[in-house]
Amino acid sequence: MTFNPDSDISGGNVKRRGRGAAVGGGVGIVGVIVVFVVSQLTGVDIGGLIGGGAQPGPAGPDQAITECQTGEDANENVTCLMQGASASIDDFWVGAYPSVAGNEYVTPNFILFDASTSTGCGAATSATGPFYCPPDQTIYIDTTFFQQLREPPFDTTGGTLAQMYIAAHEWGHHIQHISGIMDQADRTGTGPDSDSVRIELQADCFAGAWVSAASETDDASGTNYLEPPTRTQVADALDAAAAVGDDRIQQGSGQEVNSEAWTHGSSEQRQRWFTTGYEGGAAACDTFGVDGSRL
């Protein structure tokens, strides 16, 4: 997805957090697949999993992303891409939130970190992948993950819309948190029609809803942030959604596919619910209102 070069992305709320060297028995890169099975792209109940025993070292105060001012910057730099994405996704949810819940919409925090960091959910490392932490209402992303998307076992093209899909998915978890959806779900279960899977598929659906409307979001002057997505770009986002399906992850880690262990949904489910949001908007994303055969 391409930003309008003249759009003003300075209103994005992304901040940068400095490097904190991890100390102790944190989850290394070899543990990425195991971590993904339970926490990748979720931020749900990961406090005891992320970072293991790692304790991040001291980091300076969070810094605003002042170098990212225009859509042209977002088209050239991944940090600015996240800044632009946050501005667009936030604008979308200001308008779309009433179709999901009746309470007031609140913008989440958005932190880009390097290597490891402290969060309201515990210590996190890059191996955790992007996640949303409900206690501090913050999205955490180490952008080196986007390169991992292009490597085994994911092997996706990992283009800009795939990267923004990840941010939009995590934003979807924030919507679930502030609306009360997350609290009402039983996130202890597993399986293809469990609440854990329904939470993830709904976040995918919310991401698809944003992608569909993204070219209609605009900055303070009324300039559209983004150009309409191409078919290739949408396919790129769908490819990323499929890559983090539970069945694909199990296969990539050498396991047999076991649907009863699923916490995120299959590749097919994730793509289908992304498409549901893309075609029907946020109001179509009631994954809790369908029976298991339609999930």
Secondary structure, 3 states (H helix, E strand, C coil): CCECCCCECCCCCEEECCCCCEECCCCCHHHHHHHHHHHCCCCCCCCCCCCCCCEECCCCCCEECCCCCEHHHHHHCHHHHHHHHHHHHHHHHHHHHHHCCCCCCCCCEEEECCCEEEECCEEEEHHHCCEEECCCCEEEECCCHHHHCCCCCCCCCCCHHHHHHHHHHHHHHHHHHHHCHHHHCCCCCCCCCCHHHHHHHHHHHHHHHHHHHHHHCECCCCCECECCCCHHHHHHHHHHHHHCCHHHHHHHCCCCCCHHHCCCCCHHHHHHHHHHHHHHCHHHCCHHHCCHHHC
